[in-house]
């Protein structure tokens, strides 16, 4: 009791499908100096990538995958095609298969920040935290004010037994300082503070999350857990009930709510 046990994932902040067209403009740069197959000019290969992106945007994932693979068959180290193929495989629920393509994108274009960050995300999905950390590190070295990268680095540090807990919290605090209105970064910070035993700071973080996003059920549950650990059973009851109002099937809430009701003499409840 008192710890949700959840480890919230950092949401993907790399460009989504609606922004894929931006990558088409990167394709020509990616082709500079490429050893192309005969009859494949940079313009022709770029056209192939543009068609793949349009199919990807339209949700034609099978056709888009084949088109990306066609580009990569002609230029194996095309960073944009490799990155987008990795994104597509993740969309298809094949995140593990996405990792080698994202790794290829980062090798081909070490300055490609979103490829490093997305690689970190997919490695984190696979619980490969020791590999995710350097990917996130590359992202923040390329863009020091990249809040999502700092949050990812903080979560990776939490899973590293060699890292002092305070270091993870410092990374997460940096993400919050860069983007104070992003509730996910503040939630991640609160979860780290809760796990480190700094209940007052964690409670403040969850309350700030809920001020911005009142229905955030994980924040309500964790706020209840922190209040319960602080001995504030009435506060815990209120938070747990609010969580159940948002999500009645949130099973983990019921035993904690029941324990708090019992401790406050509300036996029938």
N, C-alpha and C positions, 0 to 999 in steps of 0.2 A: 504493500500500500504506500501511496505517496510518490510513485514513479510510474508514469504511463507506460514505460518500456518502449515507447516508440522512438524511432530515430528518423525525424522528418528528412525527406530528401530535398536537396536544393533544386528548385524548379529550373528547367531549361530556360535560359535567357538568350541562348543563341538564336539567330533569326529563324522564324517559323516559315511555314509554307507560303504564307501571303507575301513574304519578303524574298522568296527565292529568286525573283528576277534580278535582284541586286547582284547575285553571284554571276549572272551572265556577263556583267560588265567586267568581272575579274578574270574571265576566261582568257581573254587575249593576253593579259599580263602573265597568266600561268603558262601560256604557250611559248613565251619568248625563250629562245634558245633550245626549244624542244627538237628532238631527233624524230621528225615525223616520217610516217610511211610514205612511199611514193604516191603521188596524186592527192595527198592530203595536205592542203594548205591550212594555215592557221584559221582563215575565214571559214573553210569547210568544216573543220573540227569544232570551231566555235558554234557554227550552225547546228551541228549535232547536239551540242550541249544545250543550246537554247530550246531545241525541240524537246529534249529530255525534261528540262525545267517546266515547260508548258504542260507536259503530261503529268508531271509531279504535282503541279498546282491544281490540275483538274482531277486529281485523285486516281489517275490511271497508274497505279503503283507498279503493276507487272510490266506494262509497256515502258514506264520510266526507268525501271531497273535495267531492262534490256538495253535501253538507249544509253544509260550511264556506262554500262559494261562495254558497249560498242565504242564509246569514247576511250575508255581505259584500255581496250584492246589495241588501240592505235597509239595511245600515249599513256603508258602504265603509271606515270608519275604526275598525272594531271591533278593538282591538289583540290580544285573545286569539284570535279567529278567524283573523286574519292570521298570527299567530305559529304557531298549530297547523297551518294550511295549509302554511306554510313547512317545518315539521317533517315533515309528511306527504310533501311532494314530495321532500325529502331521502331519506326512507325508500324512496321509489320510484326512487331513483337519479337524480333530476332536481334536483340541488343548485343548478344555475345558475338554474333557474326559481324556486327557493325564495327567492333573494336579494331580489327586489322586494317580496315579501310580508313578509319580515323587516324590510326598510327601512320598509315602511308601518307595521308594529307599533311600531317605535322612534319614528317621527314622531308616531303617535297617542298613545303613552304613553312619553314620554321617561324616566320613572322605572322602566320595565320592564327590569330588569337582564338577565334571561335572554334577552330579545330582542336586546339589544346583543351579548351574548356569543355567542349562536348565529349572529347575523349575522357576527360576526368569524370564526367557524368556517367558515361557508360561503364567505366571501371568501377565507380562507386556502386552502380546498380548491381554489379557482380561481386560486390564486397571485396574488391581488390584495392583496398585503401592505400597500401604501400605504393602502388603504381598510380593511383589517382592523385596522390599528393603532388608528385612532380609535374603532372599535367596541369593541375590548377596553378602551381607555382609559375610555370611558363606563362600562363595566361595573365597573371597579375604582374609579372615582370615586363610583359609587353604593354600592358595597360594598367598602371598602378592604381588608377581610380575605378577599377572594374569591380563593383561590389559583389556581383555573383561569384566571381573568382575567389574573393576573400572568404565568402561564406562557405564555398566548397572546400577551400583549404582548411578552414576551421573545423568542419565536420571530419575531414580526413585526419587532421591532427588529433581529434578526439579518439579516433580508433587506433592511434599509434601508441603502443605501450612505452615507447622511448620518449614520448613528448610529455612535458609537464602540462597539466590541465590548464594552467593559466595562459599558456601560449595559444591554445585553441580558442579560449575566450577572447584574447586580444585580437585574433583574426576576425572573429565574429563581430566584435565591437567595431572594428574598422569597416566592415560591410554596413553596419547600421549607421555609422557616422557618414558614410558616403551616400547612402540612400535611406534616410530616416523614415520615409513614408512607405517603404516596402515592408509589409507585415511579415513576410516569410523570413527575412533576415533577423528581425527582432524576435520572432518565435524561435528560430534556431539558437539565438543567443540565450533566450530564457531557458531552453531545454538544456543547454550546456551548463548554465549557472545552477539549474536545479540538480543536475547530476553531480556537480561539484560540491553541493551542499550549501550554496549561497542562496538560501530560500528567499530572503528579502529582495535581493536583486532579481531573482527569477519571477517573483510575484509582480514586481513592478513592470518587468518586460511583458508578461502575459496581460496585465491590465492595459498596457499601452497598445498591445495587439488588438485587444477587444474594444478599445476606444475607437480604433480605426475600422475594425471588422467584427462587429458584435456577435455574429453567428459562427465564428470560427470554433468549431466543436473541439478540436484538439487543444486549443488554447483554454477553453472552458474546463476541459477535463484536467489538464495539467495545473490550472489555477486551483481547482478543487483539491488536487493532490498536495499542492504546496500549502494551502490553507489548512488541510488536515494535518500535515506534518508540523505545522506551527501551533496546532491546538485550537485553531479558529474553526470549530466545527460548524457554526452557523454559516460562516462564509463558504466553507466547503460544500455544505448542503445546497446553498443557493447556486453555486457554480455547477455542481453535478446535475441539479434539476434543470438548469438552463441548457446543459449539454444534451440531456434527454429530450428536452423540448425541440431541440434542433434535429436530433437523431435518436429516435426512440429505440432503435435496435443496437445502440452502442453498448454491448453487453458488459464491457469492463467497468462501466460506471456503476452498475447495480450493487455489487458487493461493497464498494467503497461508500456509496450513499447509505446503504443499509448499516454499515459499521458506524457512520457518523450519527445516524438517527438513533441507533442503540445507545451510543455514548451520551446523547443528549436526552435520554429517557423517553424517546418517542417509539416505544416498543411496537405498537400496532402498526405504525407507518413502516 
